[in-house]
């Protein structure tokens, strides 16, 4: 496995739960945040990283195929409940892991 996530977070089955600090670190090295909060929730507090895809949970199952399968994705929301559901959905639909090599720029 790519070392992008080495020594990061807590593994729970096939998912890795990351702290805010770990999320920032992996995003600096190429991971993309997928924000599943609804628009009225994400408009008041944005994630401070370069690459964010906004795909609200209410549209997630319909539009998930627009997500890049060849990138490392960090699924995020306010409390972790909707992001966990979304991450499990992605695993069931072929998003096992990114296939791009890790970037070594950070």
N, C-alpha and C positions, 0 to 999 in steps of 0.2 A: 504494500500500500504506500502511496505517496506520503512523504513526511510532513505535508501541510498541516495535518491534524495530530502529529506525534506529540504526546504528553499534553494533550488538550482535552478538556471536558470530562464528562462521565458517560461511559458507554452503557446503554440500556437496550439489549437485543441488538438490532441493526442500526439504531439511532445513536447519535452522539449529542449530548446536551452541552452547550458551550456557555461559559460566562460571558459577560459583556466584554471583558478584557480579551479573552481568547477569540471572540468573534472579530474584534477590531484587528487583531494580529493576523488571522487567516484571511480577512478581507484585504489587508495590505499586501498579501502574497497572492491575491488573485481570486479568492472566493467571492461569490455574489450573494447578497442578501435578497431573499424573496420575502417581501413584507405582505403577510396575509390579512392584515388589519383592514377593516372597512375604511372607506375614505374619511368619514367623519371622525375616526379615531386616529388616523395617521397624519392628519393635517396639523395637529397641534404639536406633535413631537416627531421629528424626522430622524432617521438613522444617519449618523455622520460619517458615511463612507462614500467612495466614488461610485460603486456599482450597486444599485438597488433596483429591483424589479417590483413594481406594485401590482399584486394580483390578489384582490380581496377574496376571502374564503367563500363568499357568496357566489363568486364566478369561477372558483378554482377548478372544480371538476369539469366544467365546460371548456376552460381556456388553458389547462395545464400543458397542453401540447405546444404552446408557444414558448415554454421554458427551454433553455439550452440543455440538452442531454450530455454535452461534452464539457461542461463546466462543473466546478464544485459549488454547490448551492447550500446556503444557510437559510433555513426556513424560520421566520421570526414573526412574533406578534407581541402583544402587551404582556400576557401572562403565561404563555407556553401551551395553552390548551388547544387552540386552533392550529398552531404551528405543528404540534405533534400529530394531530389528525391529518393535516396536509402532507407531512413527511411520510406517514404510513401509506397514504394514498399514492404518493409518488413511488414508493418502494413496490407496491402492488402493480404499478403500471410501468415498470421497466427502468426506473431511475435508480439503479443500484449504486452507482458512483460515477464520478467524472472520469472520462477517459483521457483527458489532456494531462500531460506531465506537469508536475508542480513547477511554479515559477520560483526562481531563487533570487528574487530582487528585494527581499525585505527582511 
